[in-house]
Amino acid sequence: MISTTDFKRGKRILFQNEPYMVIDFISVKPGKGGAYIKTKMKNMITGLMREETFRSGEKFENPGLEYKDMQYLYNEDTIYHFMDTDSYEQYSFNKDQIEEALDFLKEQESYNIMYFQDKPIAVTPPMFMELLVTDAPPGLKGNTAQGGATKPITLETGVVILAPLFIKEGDILKIDTRTKEYIERINK
């Protein structure tokens, strides 16, 4: 059981038979009456945000989420196909289910799939990925005057990020998928 006193950002609970993630919370202790917790939560199946108020010490069940690694195969329009590398079974996801990983979908790459009651509900990309630069305009002299020595570049998955001026087309970069930030250039 998870108590409201255990709440922190990212904590997952079972609320009204659905998994929710605590996005933000604040503990309120009025002068009269008992303390309560105001929360902002995200439904992990639908993605909808919800604000709720709970009594301090109220308890919730653990949502019993399971995780599996699956390999991304291909997409057809808005349907994305993954394969369980252990059983070789294929699973299909719609665009809403993979929204978090959409900018970083690369064929043959492994992704973490979250399950709730034996149903896949979300896809998470690896924390760091190595991606090829497909478009990098040349850096212009004088761009470093204000310390902003970055330029927009396009990676093989289609996502546009900011990278240092020395990055050129054909480079392979290590990217943090949580923040969409350049980490380093990979020498291969």
C-alpha positions as CSV (number, residue, x, y, z in Angstrom):
1,M,0.0,0.0,0.0
2,I,1.1,3.5,-0.8
3,S,0.2,6.3,1.6
4,T,-0.2,10.0,0.7
5,T,2.8,10.6,3.0
6,D,4.9,8.6,0.5
7,F,3.9,10.8,-2.5
8,K,6.7,12.3,-4.6
9,R,6.9,13.3,-8.2
10,G,6.7,10.3,-10.5
11,K,5.1,8.0,-7.8
12,R,2.7,5.6,-9.4
13,I,-0.6,4.6,-7.7
14,L,-3.8,2.7,-8.5
15,F,-6.7,5.2,-8.3
16,Q,-10.3,4.2,-9.4
17,N,-8.8,1.0,-10.9
18,E,-6.5,2.8,-13.2
19,P,-2.7,3.6,-12.9
20,Y,-1.9,7.2,-12.2
21,M,1.4,9.0,-11.9
22,V,1.8,11.9,-9.4
23,I,3.0,14.9,-11.4
24,D,2.9,17.4,-8.5
25,F,1.6,17.6,-4.9
26,I,1.4,19.9,-2.0
27,S,0.7,19.2,1.6
28,V,-1.8,21.5,3.3
29,K,-2.2,21.8,7.0
30,P,-5.1,24.1,7.8
31,G,-5.4,25.7,11.3
32,K,-8.6,23.7,11.9
33,G,-9.2,20.1,10.8
34,G,-6.9,17.5,9.4
35,A,-4.1,17.9,6.9
36,Y,-4.7,17.0,3.3
37,I,-2.7,16.5,0.1
38,K,-3.6,18.4,-3.2
39,T,-2.3,16.4,-6.1
40,K,-2.0,16.8,-9.9
41,M,-1.9,13.3,-11.5
42,K,-1.7,11.9,-15.0
43,N,-3.7,8.8,-16.1
44,M,-1.1,6.5,-17.5
45,I,-3.5,4.9,-20.0
46,T,-5.4,7.9,-21.4
47,G,-2.8,10.6,-20.6
48,L,-5.4,12.9,-19.1
49,M,-4.4,15.2,-16.2
50,R,-6.5,15.2,-13.1
51,E,-6.4,17.2,-9.8
52,E,-7.5,15.5,-6.7
53,T,-7.4,16.2,-2.9
54,F,-6.8,13.4,-0.5
55,R,-6.7,13.1,3.3
56,S,-3.2,12.8,4.8
57,G,-2.4,9.2,5.4
58,E,-4.9,7.9,2.8
59,K,-3.7,4.7,1.2
60,F,-3.6,3.4,-2.4
61,E,-2.6,0.1,-3.9
62,N,0.4,-0.3,-6.1
63,P,-0.7,-0.4,-9.7
64,G,1.3,-3.5,-10.4
65,L,3.0,-2.2,-13.5
66,E,5.3,-4.6,-15.4
67,Y,8.0,-3.8,-17.9
68,K,9.4,-5.6,-20.9
69,D,12.0,-4.7,-23.5
70,M,10.8,-4.9,-27.1
71,Q,12.4,-4.2,-30.5
72,Y,10.9,-1.6,-32.8
73,L,10.2,-3.0,-36.2
74,Y,8.3,-0.6,-38.5
75,N,5.2,1.6,-38.7
76,E,2.2,1.7,-41.0
77,D,0.5,5.2,-40.9
78,T,-0.3,5.7,-37.2
79,I,0.3,2.0,-36.1
80,Y,3.7,1.1,-34.8
81,H,4.9,-2.5,-34.6
82,F,7.2,-3.9,-31.9
83,M,8.5,-7.4,-31.2
84,D,9.1,-9.2,-27.9
85,T,12.7,-10.5,-28.4
86,D,12.0,-13.4,-26.0
87,S,8.8,-14.8,-27.5
88,Y,9.0,-13.2,-31.0
89,E,5.4,-12.1,-30.6
90,Q,4.5,-8.8,-32.4
91,Y,2.5,-6.0,-30.7
92,S,1.0,-3.0,-32.4
93,F,0.6,0.4,-30.7
94,N,-1.2,3.5,-31.8
95,K,0.4,7.0,-31.9
96,D,-1.1,8.0,-28.5
97,Q,0.5,5.0,-26.7
98,I,4.0,5.8,-28.0
99,E,3.9,9.6,-27.8
100,E,6.9,9.7,-25.3
101,A,9.1,7.7,-27.7
102,L,7.8,9.1,-31.0
103,D,10.8,11.4,-31.6
104,F,13.3,8.6,-31.0
105,L,11.8,5.6,-32.9
106,K,14.6,3.8,-34.7
107,E,14.2,0.4,-36.4
108,Q,15.9,-2.5,-34.6
109,E,16.3,-0.5,-31.4
110,S,15.0,-1.8,-28.0
111,Y,12.4,0.1,-26.1
112,N,10.9,-0.3,-22.6
113,I,7.2,-1.3,-22.8
114,M,5.0,-0.7,-19.7
115,Y,2.2,-3.2,-19.0
116,F,-0.9,-2.7,-16.8
117,Q,-3.0,-5.9,-16.2
118,D,-1.2,-7.7,-19.0
119,K,-2.0,-4.9,-21.5
120,P,0.8,-2.7,-23.0
121,I,0.0,1.0,-22.2
122,A,3.2,3.0,-22.9
123,V,6.5,2.9,-24.7
124,T,9.7,4.6,-23.3
125,P,12.9,5.1,-25.3
126,P,16.3,4.2,-23.9
127,M,17.7,7.0,-21.7
128,F,20.5,7.6,-24.2
129,M,20.6,6.9,-27.9
130,E,23.2,7.2,-30.6
131,L,21.7,8.9,-33.7
132,L,23.0,9.9,-37.1
133,V,22.9,13.6,-38.0
134,T,21.0,13.9,-41.3
135,D,21.0,17.7,-41.6
136,A,23.3,20.3,-40.0
137,P,23.6,23.8,-41.5
138,P,27.1,25.3,-41.3
139,G,27.8,27.3,-38.1
140,L,28.3,31.0,-38.9
141,K,31.2,33.1,-37.6
142,G,30.0,35.4,-34.8
143,N,27.4,33.0,-33.5
144,T,29.4,32.5,-30.3
145,A,29.5,36.2,-29.3
146,Q,26.7,35.7,-26.7
147,G,27.8,32.3,-25.6
148,G,25.0,30.6,-27.5
149,A,27.3,28.4,-29.6
150,T,24.6,26.0,-30.8
151,K,22.6,25.4,-34.0
152,P,19.5,23.4,-34.8
153,I,20.3,20.0,-36.4
154,T,18.1,17.1,-37.7
155,L,18.7,13.6,-36.6
156,E,17.8,10.3,-38.4
157,T,14.6,10.0,-36.5
158,G,13.4,13.4,-37.7
159,V,13.8,15.2,-34.4
160,V,15.4,18.6,-34.4
161,I,17.7,19.5,-31.4
162,L,20.3,22.1,-30.6
163,A,24.0,21.0,-30.9
164,P,27.4,22.7,-30.9
165,L,28.5,24.5,-34.1
166,F,31.2,21.9,-34.9
167,I,28.6,19.1,-35.5
168,K,28.3,18.3,-39.2
169,E,26.1,16.0,-41.3
170,G,27.1,12.3,-41.0
171,D,28.2,12.6,-37.3
172,I,26.8,10.2,-34.7
173,L,25.7,11.9,-31.5
174,K,24.8,10.6,-28.1
175,I,21.4,12.1,-27.1
176,D,19.6,12.2,-23.8
177,T,16.0,11.2,-24.8
178,R,14.4,12.6,-21.6
179,T,15.5,16.2,-22.3
180,K,16.3,16.0,-26.1
181,E,19.8,17.3,-25.4
182,Y,23.1,16.7,-27.1
183,I,25.5,14.8,-24.8
184,E,28.6,14.1,-27.0
185,R,29.8,13.2,-30.5
186,I,30.6,9.5,-30.9
187,N,33.8,8.6,-32.8
188,K,33.4,5.4,-34.8
